[in-house]
């Protein structure tokens, strides 16, 4: 059971159906138990509360009768009798008041204002009216009602302050007036309204509001306004600059740049130079940082980009390309950018999936953003092609590239990154001023606490930095050696170990040879087992967990139990970096270790273990994606995306068809949930093209997955699945076959082939029931719920119950959507809104942003149907913001049309025309005929009005 107290008392069963609680005293009893939050309430207290101090004769029996009536409604086990009294069994999320408080606390804990605003909106949407409206006059409820009302007002004030921070002063100036009138003595609320009025250009109204507050306080309480509101009043009189509306640049930046774990030394001037090249005063839009491996190009680029997050209002994004193979195409790089920018789940809903470069350029054409393409030296040609397309199609798009060589395209400015400055003199003061020495000393002190630069060791430190040519990576690798060696001993070791300049390998620059020598020296200091683990780590494209490192590194000669200790020792030597539970190799170290792996003759065996490891991981997580661990599995597969791609690439190039098919079949559902249909289609085709012996059932499953994907990514005129062909017919596993019948059947329905699609989904339902697959049965039932003639709503309810039973949140979201549409058909607007709210929370929890937009637009539509123009406007604005951030053009169009309808309902014809014209222009630009038709129809209604 779930209970609603934020409004008239309401009860819903597990399927979301309302449960009627008859009789006033029984409802009062339930309210009393709810107010005590599941704690025991003595019988004497209940009798006194229900009969307000005038109990009937035989009051104990009368109370027992009311309890029995309540148990008949809720279930006998829900109302428990204990020595301390009666209590109601409640879970954490079964009372809307508790959900409201939890959402409000989540909002306050969040650091990103947009997310805060969304969470506060979701929390306040749970209120259906005054709390405990049925028992508002009862003495036992007044304290709780006052508490909840106070929490609501605080949340409204919090939300208003967040909206003010986001620049929403115009709607707040109008919308808060009524609330201020209802609560004229709340100074914090008054202050938000005053700031909104001032920012909206209504300074006189803001000052009058303060005078009204002063009069009310004097008349009712005999006091003056507090110091904060008085200070605000004076600031408005002086028109202080801090009261001005926030500019776009002052809002919280959107970025995925990592937080620096150590300080950036010796690059202050370079950071300023890179920023200047990309500043608004410069016409440069592409800067390439070049330099040898280990010189610090990535750290310099990230430091420069981080300082520009306020300027690029649509975000500063780091796109790591080290994990892509040298044969990657511009589309492969565009796909990585699309995924990083969070556009991947919307790209699947749009046309032109075969040309992702063009799609990306169209999606960000009007955005102001900076993309940092990192580690491009093995991808110079495809990166150059993508960069050229972005520069020519995205006027406010800027690129920052790190590579060992330039792209050599028009508009590029090359910024060489040299090693750090070396000491020019031997006295300690001059040595300390060298940036190479500064870096070495800082890292040495971190590795060997207490180490200081002094007159005695300054010459040795100077010699070390000179011997390593000021290359940051080399300095960081050697600094930990001071745990066991003195600076003089370390300098002597370097001199004896490194070859003299005249015998360095030909064809390599001197400084590149220095880094190579440094890596050679570090390598020879390792034990045999440490070398084994280090070189085998190189097969991972994007770091790895301890478990993966153990699986890939261990063999008959290296026991799995010892890998963790070996990794720890490699981290201590700075050859391996440990970040957020993952072990990584720096690019230069990884390239060196890959050579050592090949020299050891282990490359084939280690790659095979790597492919097998990630195939098993994908299969292990695949089934969990349909259960209560869904969110965690999505996050884990997100984190392993680059390694999973690398495993598939290796399986395909080495013709390991069995593992390639295992990988794509296990990953297909993840790709679908994340909307990465382009990746799914390409990967399935590649796996199916492999030769050699493979399991026919695995090949049949991959063909069925591909059929369902192609139905979702091809135009309605195409025929990816011939008529009367069942791509799932040869799949042997009955559970998998039923699930694939559902997947292909829903694809056929979306492709306009309703009869064929329904036939397959019905076959899926029969197959799932025969195989006792609750998930498959639920999926088919929810899909079939679209049939309004007969069992549609009951099918959705059963599907929802089954998805709840298996714990699949995505399934619950789909079922909730079907139930909401059924409630809408039945005219039950309250239930429609509640179900869409529940779906919105699930979509936000899973990060399914197209579903978030859909839920918001449905909620907006429901609000319009109820005549709530202001609420509809807020919902459609949230939908528009989410759609714009992720280049979801269909969502933008629906949101603009909704905003136009809300404006027309408010009587604002000018705003309505503006929004509808935007929707029309976006529809025509993106080829959405239905959106254009809807916008035109609404524009005609506005003009007639």
C-alpha positions, 0 to 999 in steps of 0.5 A, spaced: 500 500 500 501 507 498 499 513 502 497 520 500 497 525 506 499 531 502 492 533 500 485 529 501 487 522 505 488 517 499 490 510 499 493 506 493 494 498 492 501 495 489 498 496 482 496 504 483 489 503 483 485 507 488 483 504 495 477 507 498 477 507 505 469 508 508 467 512 514 469 518 517 472 515 523 476 510 519 479 515 515 481 519 521 484 512 525 488 511 518 490 519 518 492 518 526 496 512 525 500 515 519 501 521 523 505 517 528 509 514 522 509 507 523 510 508 531 505 505 536 499 509 538 496 507 545 488 505 544 487 510 550 490 516 545 486 513 539 479 513 543 481 520 545 483 523 538 477 520 534 472 522 539 475 528 541 474 527 549 467 524 549 468 517 547 462 512 547 460 507 551 464 501 550 469 505 547 474 500 547 470 495 543 468 501 538 475 502 537 476 495 535 470 495 530 474 501 527 480 497 527 477 491 524 474 496 518 481 499 516 484 492 516 478 489 511 481 495 507 488 495 508 489 487 509 489 484 516 497 484 516 498 492 515 495 494 522 498 491 528 496 490 535 502 491 540 503 492 547 504 499 546 498 500 542 496 500 534 501 501 529 501 501 521 506 497 517 510 502 513 516 502 508 520 508 507 517 510 500 510 508 502 507 515 504 508 521 499 510 526 505 516 522 506 518 522 499 517 529 499 522 530 504 527 525 501 526 529 494 527 536 498 533 533 501 536 530 495 535 537 492 539 541 497 544 536 497 545 537 490 550 542 487 548 543 480 542 548 480 538 545 474 538 538 477 536 542 484 530 545 481 528 539 477 528 535 484 524 541 488 519 541 482 518 533 483 517 534 491 512 540 490 508 536 485 506 531 490 502 536 494 495 535 491 492 540 496 492 542 504 496 536 508 491 531 511 485 535 508 480 530 511 482 531 518 484 538 518 480 540 524 482 535 528 486 537 534 491 530 533 493 533 526 494 540 527 501 539 529 503 535 523 499 539 518 503 545 521 510 542 520 508 539 513 506 546 511 512 549 514 516 544 510 512 546 504 513 553 504 521 552 506 521 548 499 518 553 495 523 558 498 528 554 496 526 552 489 524 560 488 532 561 490 534 556 485 530 559 480 532 566 481 539 563 480 537 560 474 535 567 471 527 565 472 526 572 475 520 574 470 516 568 471 517 569 479 516 576 479 508 574 477 508 567 480 510 569 487 505 574 488 499 570 490 504 566 495 507 572 498 499 575 499 498 568 503 504 569 507 505 576 508 510 575 514 515 570 511 521 575 510 525 570 506 519 569 501 518 576 501 526 577 499 526 572 493 520 576 490 523 583 491 529 580 488 525 577 482 521 584 481 527 588 481 530 584 476 524 584 472 525 591 471 519 593 477 524 596 482 518 600 484 514 594 486 520 591 489 520 597 494 513 597 495 513 590 497 518 592 503 514 597 505 508 593 505 512 588 510 514 593 514 507 595 515 504 588 517 510 587 522 509 593 525 501 592 526 501 585 527 507 583 531 510 590 533 517 589 530 521 592 524 523 588 518 530 583 520 537 586 518 537 581 511 531 584 508 533 591 510 539 590 507 536 588 501 531 594 501 537 599 501 541 595 496 535 596 491 535 603 493 542 604 491 541 599 485 547 595 487 550 591 481 550 584 485 542 584 484 543 584 476 540 578 473 545 572 472 548 572 465 549 565 461 556 565 463 555 566 471 550 559 471 553 553 473 558 550 467 557 543 464 563 539 464 566 532 465 573 535 466 576 531 471 579 534 478 586 535 478 589 530 483 596 534 484 598 541 482 600 543 475 607 546 475 611 550 470 605 551 466 602 558 468 604 562 462 602 556 457 595 556 460 594 563 459 597 563 452 592 557 450 586 561 453 588 567 449 588 563 443 581 561 444 578 567 447 572 571 445 577 576 442 581 571 438 578 568 431 582 562 433 577 556 434 582 550 433 588 549 437 592 543 437 597 542 443 603 538 440 609 535 443 613 528 445 609 523 449 610 525 457 611 532 456 604 534 459 599 536 453 593 533 456 594 536 463 595 543 460 589 542 456 585 540 461 587 546 466 586 551 460 579 548 458 577 548 466 578 556 466 574 557 460 568 553 463 564 559 464 565 562 457 562 556 453 555 556 456 553 549 453 559 545 456 567 544 456 567 536 454 573 532 454 573 526 449 578 521 450 581 517 444 586 513 446 582 507 446 580 508 439 584 503 434 588 506 428 583 504 423 577 508 426 573 513 422 571 520 423 564 517 424 567 513 430 570 519 433 563 523 432 560 517 436 565 518 441 563 525 442 556 524 441 556 519 447 560 524 451 556 530 450 550 526 452 547 526 445 547 518 445 540 516 447 537 522 442 541 520 436 537 513 436 531 517 435 533 521 429 535 520 421 541 520 418 544 515 423 549 512 417 553 519 417 554 521 425 559 527 423 553 530 419 548 529 425 553 531 430 554 538 427 547 539 426 545 537 433 550 542 436 550 547 430 547 553 435 551 551 441 557 555 444 561 549 447 569 547 447 571 540 445 577 537 448 580 531 443 585 528 447 591 523 444 589 524 437 596 522 434 594 515 432 588 518 429 590 524 425 586 523 419 579 522 421 580 527 427 582 532 422 576 530 418 571 531 424 575 538 426 574 541 419 566 539 419 565 542 426 569 548 424 565 549 418 558 547 421 558 550 428 560 557 428 560 557 436 564 551 436 571 550 439 576 545 439 582 543 443 586 538 441 592 534 444 597 530 439 604 529 437 603 532 430 599 537 428 592 536 424 594 541 418 587 543 416 585 551 415 584 554 421 588 550 426 593 554 430 599 549 433 602 550 440 608 546 441 608 544 449 616 544 451 619 540 457 619 544 463 625 549 464 631 547 467 636 550 472 641 555 469 645 555 475 647 551 481 646 555 487 640 553 491 636 559 490 636 559 482 635 551 482 629 552 486 626 557 481 626 552 475 620 549 474 623 542 473 626 542 479 619 544 483 615 539 480 621 534 482 621 536 489 614 536 490 613 529 487 619 527 491 616 530 498 610 526 496 613 520 496 618 521 501 615 525 506 620 530 509 624 531 503 627 538 502 631 542 497 637 544 500 644 547 499 647 540 500 642 536 495 641 542 490 647 540 485 644 533 485 637 535 484 639 539 478 643 534 475 637 529 475 632 534 472 638 535 467 639 528 465 631 527 464 631 533 460 625 536 464 620 531 461 614 531 467 613 524 466 620 522 467 621 526 473 614 523 476 617 516 475 624 517 478 622 521 484 619 515 488 626 512 488 628 517 493 625 512 498 631 508 498 636 512 494 639 519 496 639 525 491 646 524 489 646 516 489 640 517 484 643 522 480 649 517 479 645 511 477 642 515 472 648 517 469 651 510 469 644 507 467 642 512 461 646 511 454 651 517 452 648 522 447 652 519 441 649 512 442 642 514 442 637 510 437 637 514 431 631 517 428 628 519 435 629 526 438 634 526 444 628 528 449 624 522 446 630 518 447 631 520 454 624 518 456 625 511 453 631 511 457 627 513 463 622 507 462 627 502 460 631 504 467 624 503 471 623 497 467 629 494 469 628 495 477 622 491 477 621 484 479 620 479 474 612 478 476 612 486 476 614 486 469 609 481 467 603 485 470 605 491 468 606 489 460 599 485 461 595 491 463 597 495 456 592 491 453 586 495 457 584 501 453 581 505 459 584 502 465 581 496 469 578 494 475 582 489 480 578 483 478 579 485 471 587 486 472 587 479 476 583 475 470 587 478 464 594 478 468 594 471 471 596 465 468 600 458 470 606 462 472 603 468 475 598 466 481 591 470 481 592 471 489 599 475 488 596 480 482 593 485 487 600 486 491 604 487 485 599 492 483 600 496 489 607 496 488 607 498 481 602 504 484 608 506 489 613 506 483 608 511 479 608 506 473 600 505 475 595 510 477 590 508 481 583 513 480 576 511 483 578 504 484 581 503 477 588 502 475 591 506 469 597 506 465 599 513 462 599 514 455 607 513 454 607 508 459 602 504 456 605 504 449 612 502 452 608 496 455 605 494 449 612 493 446 614 489 452 608 485 451 610 483 444 617 482 445 615 477 451 611 473 445 605 474 450 600 479 446 596 473 443 595 470 449 593 476 453 589 479 448 585 472 448 584 473 456 582 480 455 577 478 450 574 472 454 574 477 460 570 482 457 565 477 454 564 474 461 563 481 464 558 483 459 554 476 459 554 477 467 551 484 467 546 482 461 541 479 465 542 483 471 540 489 467 533 486 467 533 486 475 533 490 481 541 492 480 539 495 473 542 502 475 548 499 478 549 495 471 548 501 467 553 505 471 558 499 470 557 498 463 558 505 462 565 505 465 567 499 461 564 501 454 571 503 452 574 496 454 568 492 451 569 496 444 576 494 444 574 487 446 570 486 440 574 490 435 580 484 437 575 479 437 573 481 430 580 483 427 582 476 430 576 472 427 574 470 434 567 469 432 565 465 438 567 471 443 565 476 438 558 474 438 558 473 445 559 480 446 554 483 441 549 478 444 550 480 451 551 488 450 545 488 445 540 490 451 545 495 454 546 499 447 538 499 446 537 502 453 542 507 452 540 509 445 546 507 442 543 504 436 548 506 431 553 502 435 549 496 436 548 496 428 555 496 427 557 492 432 552 486 430 554 487 423 561 486 424 560 480 429 556 476 424 561 478 418 566 474 422 569 467 420 570 460 423 566 456 427 561 459 431 555 457 435 549 457 430 544 459 436 549 465 437 549 467 430 541 466 430 540 471 436 545 476 433 541 476 427 535 477 431 538 483 435 540 486 428 533 485 425 530 489 431 535 494 431 535 496 423 527 496 424 528 502 429 534 505 425 531 505 418 526 509 414 519 506 414 520 505 406 525 500 407 524 493 409 530 490 413 525 484 415 522 481 409 514 480 410 512 474 413 519 472 416 521 471 423 528 472 424 527 469 431 525 462 428 532 459 429 533 461 436 534 455 440 533 458 447 526 459 449 527 465 454 531 468 449 527 467 443 521 470 446 524 476 448 527 477 441 520 476 438 518 482 443 524 486 441 523 484 433 515 485 434 515 492 437 520 494 432 515 492 426 510 496 430 514 502 430 516 501 423 508 501 421 507 494 420 502 493 426 499 486 424 506 483 423 508 486 430 502 484 434 503 477 431 510 476 434 509 480 440 503 475 442 507 469 440 512 472 445 507 472 450 505 465 449 513 463 449 515 467 455 509 464 459 511 457 457 518 458 459 516 461 466 520 468 464 516 473 468 520 479 465 518 477 458 511 476 460 511 483 463 514 486 456 509 483 452 503 485 456 505 492 456 506 492 449 499 489 448 496 494 453 496 499 447 489 495 445 484 499 447 479 494 445 478 489 451 484 488 456 488 493 455 488 496 462 488 490 465 494 487 461 498 494 463 497 492 470 499 485 470 505 487 466 507 493 471 506 488 477 511 483 474 516 488 472 515 490 480 516 483 482 523 482 478 525 489 480 526 492 473 526 499 473 526 501 466 520 496 465 516 499 471 517 506 467 514 503 461 508 500 464 507 506 468 507 510 461 501 505 459 497 505 465 498 513 465 495 513 458 489 508 460 488 513 465 488 519 461 483 515 456 478 514 462 478 521 464 482 520 470 487 526 470 489 525 477 491 518 476 494 520 470 499 526 473 501 521 479 503 516 474 507 520 469 510 523 476 512 516 478 515 515 471 519 521 471 523 520 477 525 513 474 527 516 468 531 521 472 534 515 476 536 511 470 539 517 466 534 516 460 533 523 458 528 522 452 524 518 457 525 524 462 523 529 456 517 524 454 514 524 461 515 532 462 511 533 456 506 528 458 505 532 465 505 538 461 499 536 457 495 533 463 496 540 466 493 544 460 487 539 460 486 541 467 487 548 466 493 550 469 497 554 465 503 556 470 504 549 472 504 547 464 509 552 462 514 550 468 514 543 465 515 544 458 520 549 460 524 543 463 522 539 457 525 544 453 532 545 457 533 537 457 531 537 450 536 542 448 542 540 452 541 533 448 540 535 441 533 532 442 529 535 436 523 532 437 523 533 444 524 541 443 519 541 438 513 538 443 516 543 448 515 549 444 508 547 442 506 546 449 509 552 451 505 556 445 499 552 448 500 554 455 501 562 453 495 561 449 491 559 455 494 565 459 492 570 454 499 571 452 498 571 444 505 574 443 508 569 447 504 563 444 506 565 436 513 566 438 514 559 441 509 556 435 514 559 430 520 556 433 517 549 433 515 550 426 522 552 424 525 546 428 520 542 425 522 544 418 530 544 419 530 537 422 524 534 417 519 532 422 513 533 418 508 531 424 511 537 428 510 542 423 503 540 422 501 541 429 505 547 430 501 550 423 495 548 426 496 551 433 498 558 429 492 558 425 488 557 432 492 563 435 491 568 429 483 566 429 483 568 437 
